[in-house]
Amino acid sequence: MSRLAAWLRRGDRWIPSLFFAFFALVLIVNGSMIVVAFQTWPGLETTNAYQRGLAYNRTLAAAAEQAELGWKVGFDFAQEGARRAVVQVDLEDRFGNFLQDAEVRARFVRPTQEGHDLTIDLPHQTGGRYLAEVELPLDGQWDLRIAATSRGQTWRLSERIFVRP
């Protein structure tokens, strides 16, 4: 029994070292995660986030108004080459009549980088079709925001698109 007691006493000396090693490992891992987080964060944040949050009820009301319009809208984004594409919007009112007098605008917003946003007007083609070609400065993800205004009423669409190189 004395051998067992001696072995246990010798083993007791390692317990503080194990605690120290465990917490040192936790600190090293957390420190490396903090370094990686600061090195990879682009610094983008939403400007006026509080005011935009308060405007949420207006956003819901605008969505309800858009649903009440009853417009039938067809949308297509077709890439035709490296960073070149065609944006097409087809508009009909709630009765199936083509909306030929609309003003249609497409805005391309880069969600990961500032300074590359692009806005184009889509001219009327035939019937209720509005179409324009666009060449984007970068490939990758874009937010495409379309606004069509006719007779004082506005319809909006927001889509995430991916532009291939």
Secondary structure, DSSP 8 states (H G I E B T S, - for coil): -HHHHHHHHHHHTHHHHHHHHHHHHHHHHHHHHHHHHHHH------TTHHHHHHTHHHHHHHHHHHHHH--EEEEEEEEEETTEEEEEEEEE-TTS-B--S-EEEEEEE-SS-SS--EEEEE-B-STTEEEEEEE-SS-EEEEEEEEEEETTEEEEEEEEEEE--
